[in-house]
Amino acid sequence: MMRLQTRKLLDRAFAGVGVFAIVLMALALIAILLPIFQRGAGAYVFRATVEHRRQMLDLFERGDEDVLVKEMQKALEARQPVLEALASYRADQSERLNEAIGAADRLAQRDDLLGRRIARAVEQLRHTADLRQQIDRLSRIEQLMRPQSTPDMTDDLDLIRDITSELEVQAAQYGELTERLRQLLGPLPGDEPRILPRFRYGQARWDRALIKQSQLLYIEEWDYSDASAMGRRVLSPRRDLFADTALYPLFEHIENDLEAMLRPRWTFYGRFLTDHSVDAHFFGGIGPEALGTFYLTLGAMLFAVPLGIIAAIYFAEYAKPGRTVSFLRSCVSTLAGVPSIVFGLFGLAFFIYTIRVSPGKSVLAGSLTLGLLILPTVIRAAEEAILAVPREYKEAALALGAGRWRTVLTVILPAALPGILTGTVISMGRAAGETAPIIFTAAVSVGVALQPTEVFTQATPALSWNIYNLATEHEAVDEIRHVQYGMVTTLVGIVLLLNIAAIWMRARISRKLRG
Amino acid sequence: MNNIPTSEFAVRRPPAVSVKTPRNPAQAGNGNQLMADSFSVYYGPFEAVKKVSCAFPVGEVTALIGPSGCGKSTFLRAINRMNDLIPSCHVKGLLYFGGKRIYGPKLDVTVLRRRIGMVFQKPNPFPKSIYDNVAYGPRLHASCSRRDLDERVETSLRKAALWDEVKDRLQANALGLSGGQQQRLCLARALAVNPEVLLMDEPTSALDPKATAAIEDLIDALRGAYTIIIVTHNMQQAARVSDLTAFLYEGSLIEVGATSQLFTNPKEKRTEDYITGRFG
């Protein structure tokens, strides 16, 4: 016989372990959800630059044009020193180039075949606008002439060689710098217009702009000198490359005046949820994905819930115990354990290729597949809920002369409703989040929001699939992390909301049943 | 001699069954509306009710008594075929109601159950409003107008002596009533379909003495209008409310007779042993 003290101690220890487990679970949940929510919130609330407002006006026709024009003027004013530095650097370079051209001209003065060839080449050179091509042609003239040169030509040839090699290096450095500048501030004056929106605007988000700024200011290199260790990242200031040039002050401007150039402002972008995406999620929102998930989940529910409840009624009320029924039951259990990717392949093979519910991937095929996936869960939850209805209710109804079917409809189902509802909502969350079944049956990476009439034939983007897609297959994963997290947060938020709604409804119905 | 206060029910229920005529001749039919003829009920191979033969006179209250497991509830539930719910249960012999075989192939069990109402051991109102509980039966069998339905509900609740207590909260959930009220509501629900027979399976075993008294008063009030068969563990209750008493033991009907006679002057030894408390 255990002593009373020991028993009390054990009781308390068990209670403690239970509380500890629950607290641990809650903490884990918070630890997982909080960072996701925090990052995902960044898709909705962030410091938007003037470039974001330009996009909104251009692509979605939102915002006040006059205000924006004025703001853009101010931003351009702030960017002016940068542009001036670029222009003056280019002027310096042309001057150097002209020196070399002058040398080439001198060479062309020779009154012989060689001189005439050089003169023709220089003439061609003058018709070329691009600095890099000019450099190219010059160095080709130099290389061509060198073997045939006479001693009096050496000085000029050397001059041309020095200047072209110097300019070549500078042009490469300048090209990289301007590429960074374009990413940060958008196209530079004189650039050819480009089609993709990602090249037409500077950074729309201030957090991304800061990263681009640092990439502009510093050159990232990897030091592999220590062979036994991992490569080490080394940042060296880019301005060192441009010491003593007209570009040197540009770095100062970019470092200190970026805010004036981009004018970031805290913005709530609530329509992230409903906007379509522009240029493969570089801009815009996740509207088509959210709508796709809604369609798919709703479709799966429409298919699985009635069927599941009917099957559950059959199992709980009609089926006579026997081989067939226990076989059917184990079928349902097995179905619940089948990996979801198998459902996806089955959906492709059966719904699309065999019975051809649609010409190709479609919301309908995806919904049917998802419905099949959650069917076992719905059946089990509903069956358990029905079996949990007190036998007395059923007896009372039968004793009053109600038929079996009538009893089920008027007494058993209403009493089982809270349980059925819980199972339904849990499976709804599952349907909303499943990825594998829709890969082959419904999901596309980029698509437009579907009209309700299009769901029978059209494929759709969906949150779950696009989260995966953005994380793994997108061409610029890093640029659009915020969209990815925004999708995750939205999906988790939707599922949470559904669960809360279910808990609330369940509580309401239970209260009504309890009286 | 025994612990039953015989004098009391002797005063209350003097007439013997043999001299009784049906109180409601219109409902009488052949006088033996409900009749069992060597009727047996099996659970699988086990014979729970063994070749019972008896008749339940119209308008009378018949009590079924006997020790636990003697088959009285099984017999009662066989009368309106509630045992159909149990897969292993099957019957032999004959059971007539109004001259028709209850287990006959042509019988519509929903009609049978409407004509033979039942009140269960545990109050089992539906988790619906009081009104919907009583209206459940009428709604099943006829599409009557709202006014007819209201009337039906009120009449039934009045018959169950519950109207005054609930008339102001007909839309409240029935599970909010007390146990005794719930049982009377179940009675009202059963009465609402105008049955001819009422089966009561230990209707007061889950109730306190006051609620029990209320139910017994109701049974007394319903006497004559309905044929009532009541299963009870409580021999005083059987003595108080019934006209006839049947004693079952191990599935067999040992003795049936006028309550006053059975309790005061049982013919069978086993009956006497049981009612005097020697076993059971």
Interface residues (C-beta under 8 A of the other chain):
Chain A: K320 P321 P390 E392 Y393 K394 E395 A396 A397 L398 A399 L400 G401 A402 G403 R406 T410 V411 P414 A415 K512 L513 R514 G515
Chain B: N80 M82 L85 P87 T110 V111 L112 R113 R114 G117 M118 F120 K122 N124 P125 F126 P127 K128 Y136 G137 L140 H141 A172 N173 A174 L175 G176 C186 R189 A190 V193
